[in-house]
Every structure is written in C-alpha cells, then in structure tokens.
Amino acid sequence: MRYSLKTVLTVFILASLITALVNLIILNSSQSVKDKHEYWVIHTHEVIDLVNQLRTQIKNAETGQRGFILTRNVLYLQPYNTGTKLTSKLFEALKTNTRDNPNQQNRLSELIVVLNDKFSELEQTIQLVKSGQEQEALELVRTDLGRHLMGEIENTLLVFEKEERVLLEARTSEYKEAKTLYHISIWLLEAMYLILIIWVIYTIKYKVMEPLHCLNKYINSDFSDNPILIAQGDSCREVEQLASDIKKRCADSEATIVKLQQAHTLDVNLIKAQNQFLVDLSLKTKLPAHKVYTSLKKFKSDSASLNKSDELSELISIAHKLVEAPEEIDNFVNNAKQSDTNSNVAD
C-alpha cells in the first residue's frame, strides 16, 4: 500500500490526539471509580472504628459506676462522666456516617433506647450512693438489669459491626478491581503510544531513509553505461522521477556549460582574428600607402613644374586619405571592443 509522508504525519497527529483524548477520558473515569471505592473503604473503616470506640466508652462508664459504688470515691466517676459524654458524640457520628444505610439506621434507633436505659440505670445507682442509700444501689445492681442491658448493647453493636465488615470486604474487593482496572488502562494507553512511536519510526525509515538511499544511489549511477533498476519498492519509486529530473537538470547544466565554453573560445578566436586582420591591414595597406605618400611628397618638393605640382598634391591628398583609413578602422574596432567590455562588466 502506497502512502505519502504527509499522510503518515497526518495520521500520527490524529492518532495522537485521539489517544490523548481516550487517555484523558479513561484515566479520569477509572481514577474517579477508584477514588470512589477507596472512599467507601476508608469510610467503612471509620464506622467500624466508631463502633469500637462506642463500645469502649460504654464499658468505661460502667466501670466508673462500679468503682464509685464500691469505694464511694468521686474520682472513680471520671471514667463515667467521660464515657457518658463521648458515648453521645460517638452515637451521633455513627448515625451521620451510616445515613446511607437504612438497616444500620434502624439498629441505631433500637440501640439508643437500650443506651438510654443503661445510662439511666447507671445514673440511678450513682445517685442512690450519693444520697447514702448504698444498700438500695446494690440491690438494683443485683437485679442484673445493667448486665442484661449491656448484653443487648453488645449484641446490637456486634450485628452492626458484622454488617460493616461485610460491606468492608465487598468494598475492598471493588476497590482492588477498580485499582487493577486503573493500572491496566494506564498500561494499555502506554502500549498505544508505544505502537504509535514504533509505527512512526518504521514509516520514517521506510518513507524517508530508504528513499534517500535510493535517491543517492540513483543519482550516482551511470545509466548510459550500466543501467540499473533502483526503484524496486513502493517507497523508492516515489523518488525515481525526482532523481531522473535531477540527472536531466545536471545534464542540461553540463550542456549549457559546454556551450558557454565554446562561446568563450569563439570570442577569443574572433578577437585573435580581428587583431590579425588589423596587423595584415597595416602591413598590406597602411605601410605601402605611407610609402607612396612619402615618395609623392618628396617628388613634389623636387619638381619645378606648377601643373605637375598640383597633380602631385592631389595624389598626395589621396594617399594621405588612404593612410588614414586603416587608423579610422582601427579606432572604430577599439571603440567597439571597449563598449563590449563595459557591457560585460555591467552584466
């Protein structure tokens, strides 16, 4: 299949833009999915941690109540006071973080009733001890109401935590899948870029380097002595006509140079012939005419006859004109040569 380098570059630019667009869409999508699942994994861990903290603070409150009943020392009420306050805050945090889960919201609604009963029982025993009714407080403890309420609380929290751990397992699995898909998409996109780069390198080699090699070989070959077939492939055929035109241009240039050299040689020969003509003209015309002119002038001076003197004067004038004629021709030729030289310098 034949295609030009311009087509290759156009395809590469379009493919790069499409790949970049797909890269942006896939990465944003996979990143968004991965971040979403990661958020829910972290969120579930936070809910489980809140459950454990709530359980701890309830136990701390109960521990403070028992210590105060046994010792009647108000210092033991510090865990109770702290546990009571933190239990309320942790319960509200759990309610907020699980508002997307109706099952957990129902469990929390049941849990708050039991918690109120439990803390009401703790507060009642503490107030009995403070008022000096230790026996009544111990009898209330011996009814096992507190232990029963604590068991209900523990059971509710266990079921609550179990569901969160089931959700955690599912969300962790989804997060791992999303993360794997994210990395796979990155590798696929990198592979696409790599394929594009390899294709461009191969195309440059096939459409640029090989044709240049063929062009060099084509130009350096001598078709008149040893014709060879250079364009054996599609890529090389594209430069065959160019190489042929270059060689034709070179041949035309060589022919022009030869013509210029021949013209220069002709001009030199013409100048030599002109100079030789002037020399011959001087030898064959100017010198004999000069001799005639001299002889006639001498003859005139020796002659005593007036009539003969007039005739001789006429002959001398004619001879003088004959002597001056070559000089005029010589001046004309020199002026023509000077004009031609000035024209060449101007060019």
TORVO-13011 format. One record per residue (C-alpha): residue in one letter; y, x, z. Coordinates in steps of 0.05 Angstrom, whole numbers, padded with zeros to 5 digits, always signed. Layout:
AYXZ/...
***
This chain:
M+00000+00000+00000/R+00068+00029-00021/Y+00128+00021+00023/S+00194+00058+00027/L+00221+00098+00086/K+00277+00046+00093/T+00223-00008+00103/V+00189+00036+00155/L+00254+00045+00194/T+00270-00029+00189/V+00201-00049+00214/F+00205+00002+00270/I+00273-00024+00293/L+00250-00096+00291/A+00184-00080+00326/S+00222-00041+00380/L+00269-00099+00392/I+00212-00149+00394/T+00172-00104+00441/A+00232-00094+00486/L+00243-00170+00488/V+00170-00183+00503/N+00172-00127+00554/L+00231-00159+00589/I+00200-00229+00589/I+00131-00206+00612/L+00157-00159+00665/N+00206-00209+00692/S+00153-00263+00693/S+00098-00220+00724/Q+00148-00190+00773/S+00171-00259+00793/V+00099-00283+00803/K+00081-00220+00842/D+00142-00226+00887/K+00128-00300+00899/H+00056-00286+00922/E+00079-00226+00962/Y+00130-00271+00997/W+00076-00321+01017/V+00030-00266+01042/I+00086-00239+01086/H+00105-00310+01106/T+00034-00325+01129/H+00030-00261+01169/E+00095-00282+01203/V+00067-00351+01220/I+00004-00320+01250/D+00046-00272+01290/L+00087-00331+01316/V+00024-00366+01338/N+00001-00305+01376/Q+00069-00297+01409/L+00069-00371+01428/R+00000-00365+01459/T+00023-00303+01498/Q+00086-00336+01525/I+00048-00398+01548/K-00001-00354+01586/N+00057-00314+01615/A+00089-00378+01641/E+00023-00400+01672/T+00014-00330+01703/G+00083-00333+01734/Q+00069-00402+01763/R+00004-00379+01796/G+00035-00316+01824/F+00092-00356+01855/I+00043-00406+01886/L+00002-00350+01917/T+00059-00306+01941/R+00118-00353+01945/N+00158-00295+01917/V+00212-00317+01867/L+00203-00252+01829/Y+00139-00280+01802/L+00178-00335+01769/Q+00210-00287+01720/P+00150-00289+01671/Y+00151-00365+01678/N+00225-00371+01662/T+00220-00323+01604/G+00156-00356+01577/T+00188-00425+01581/K+00249-00404+01541/L+00211-00364+01489/T+00159-00418+01481/S+00213-00467+01460/K+00243-00418+01409/L+00175-00397+01381/F+00154-00470+01373/E+00218-00485+01333/A+00206-00423+01290/L+00135-00446+01275/K+00160-00515+01257/T+00211-00486+01209/N+00163-00437+01176/T+00109-00489+01164/R+00153-00546+01139/D+00119-00539+01071/N+00051-00554+01103/P+00041-00626+01126/N-00024-00611+01163/Q+00008-00558+01205/Q+00068-00602+01219/N+00020-00656+01246/R-00013-00605+01290/L+00053-00582+01317/S+00072-00655+01332/E+00008-00661+01373/L+00019-00593+01405/I+00089-00608+01430/V+00062-00667+01471/V+00010-00623+01505/L+00061-00568+01515/N+00108-00616+01550/D+00052-00640+01595/K+00032-00568+01610/F+00102-00544+01628/S+00114-00608+01667/E+00052-00592+01709/L+00075-00520+01719/E+00145-00543+01739/Q+00117-00595+01787/T+00074-00545+01825/I+00132-00496+01829/Q+00179-00549+01858/L+00126-00570+01908/V+00120-00498+01933/K+00195-00491+01936/S+00200-00554+01979/G+00146-00528+02026/Q+00090-00573+02001/E+00042-00516+01985/Q-00019-00559+02000/E+00002-00613+01951/A+00014-00560+01899/L-00055-00530+01910/E-00087-00599+01906/L-00052-00610+01839/V-00078-00544+01813/R-00149-00562+01837/T-00148-00625+01793/D-00158-00578+01734/L-00103-00614+01697/G-00070-00549+01680/R-00135-00518+01656/H-00150-00579+01614/L-00081-00578+01582/M-00086-00503+01569/G-00153-00514+01535/E-00122-00566+01489/I-00065-00519+01473/E-00113-00462+01458/N-00156-00506+01413/T-00096-00531+01374/L-00070-00461+01365/L-00139-00436+01342/V-00143-00491+01289/F-00071-00477+01270/E-00085-00402+01263/K-00150-00413+01226/E-00116-00453+01172/E-00062-00399+01166/R-00116-00346+01159/V-00150-00386+01104/L-00083-00391+01069/L-00072-00317+01081/E-00138-00299+01048/A-00123-00343+00987/R-00051-00318+00981/T-00073-00246+00989/S-00123-00256+00932/E-00070-00288+00889/Y-00022-00231+00905/K-00073-00179+00885/E-00087-00215+00820/A-00012-00220+00805/K-00003-00147+00822/T-00061-00128+00777/L-00033-00171+00720/Y+00035-00138+00730/H+00006-00068+00723/I-00037-00090+00664/S+00025-00118+00629/I+00061-00052+00640/W+00003-00012+00611/L-00002-00059+00551/L+00072-00052+00537/E+00068+00024+00544/A+00009+00023+00496/M+00050-00018+00446/Y+00106+00033+00450/L+00056+00090+00441/I+00026+00056+00380/L+00096+00048+00350/I+00112+00121+00362/I+00046+00145+00332/W+00057+00100+00272/V+00127+00126+00261/I+00104+00198+00267/Y+00048+00186+00217/T+00096+00150+00170/I+00146+00206+00173/K+00091+00256+00157/Y+00065+00212+00100/K+00132+00189+00072/V+00176+00250+00085/M+00138+00314+00098/E+00085+00305+00044/P+00135+00283-00009/L+00179+00342+00007/H+00120+00388-00001/C+00102+00355-00066/L+00174+00360-00089/N+00177+00434-00074/K+00111+00445-00110/Y+00133+00402-00168/I+00199+00440-00177/N+00167+00509-00171/S+00112+00493-00222/D+00119+00512-00295/F+00098+00452-00336/S+00107+00487-00403/D+00054+00540-00387/N+00008+00506-00336/P+00019+00431-00327/I-00008+00404-00262/L-00014+00335-00231/I+00027+00335-00168/A+00033+00260-00152/Q-00038+00245-00131/G-00018+00197-00076/D+00030+00139-00068/S+00077+00180-00025/C+00081+00236-00076/R+00091+00190-00136/E+00156+00168-00106/V+00186+00237-00116/E+00155+00253-00183/Q+00212+00222-00222/L+00263+00255-00177/A+00231+00323-00188/S+00227+00311-00262/D+00301+00294-00264/I+00318+00356-00223/K+00280+00400-00271/K+00314+00366-00330/R+00381+00378-00298/C+00363+00451-00287/A+00342+00458-00360/D+00407+00425-00383/S+00446+00472-00339/E+00409+00532-00367/A+00423+00509-00438/T+00497+00500-00421/I+00500+00570-00392/V+00468+00598-00455/K+00519+00561-00498/L+00576+00588-00455/Q+00548+00658-00461/Q+00542+00650-00536/A+00614+00623-00540/H+00638+00682-00499/T+00602+00731-00544/L+00632+00695-00605/D+00702+00701-00575/V+00691+00776-00562/N+00666+00786-00633/L+00724+00746-00660/I+00774+00790-00622/K+00739+00852-00647/A+00742+00826-00719/Q+00815+00809-00711/N+00831+00878-00685/Q+00791+00908-00742/F+00829+00864-00791/L+00895+00889-00765/V+00873+00961-00769/D+00848+00951-00840/L+00912+00915-00858/S+00953+00972-00831/L+00912+01024-00869/K+00908+00986-00934/T+00977+00954-00936/K+01026+00979-00886/L+01017+01054-00896/P+01017+01051-00973/A+01077+01005-00973/H+01112+01053-00926/K+01098+01110-00973/V+01125+01070-01032/Y+01186+01052-00993/T+01198+01126-00974/S+01187+01151-01044/L+01232+01100-01075/K+01287+01114-01024/K+01281+01188-01039/F+01282+01173-01113/K+01345+01133-01105/S+01381+01189-01070/D+01363+01238-01125/S+01383+01192-01183/A+01454+01194-01211/S+01449+01131-01254/L+01482+01070-01223/N+01439+01020-01261/K+01377+01056-01242/S+01403+01058-01172/D+01408+00981-01170/E+01338+00974-01195/L+01313+01023-01145/S+01349+00986-01089/E+01314+00922-01109/L+01247+00957-01109/I+01263+00988-01041/S+01280+00919-01013/I+01215+00891-01039/A+01176+00950-01010/H+01213+00941-00944/K+01192+00869-00940/L+01121+00890-00956/V+01123+00939-00899/E+01150+00887-00850/A+01098+00834-00870/P+01040+00866-00830/E+01084+00873-00770/E+01102+00799-00772/I+01028+00782-00778/D+01012+00828-00720/N+01066+00796-00677/F+01041+00726-00694/V+00969+00745-00675/N+00992+00777-00609/N+01033+00715-00591/A+00972+00671-00605/K+00928+00715-00562/Q+00979+00713-00505/S+00984+00637-00509/D+00908+00631-00507/T+00904+00677-00446/N+00956+00637-00408/S+00918+00572-00424/N+00853+00602-00396/V+00887+00625-00332/A+00917+00556-00322/D+00848+00524-00330/
***
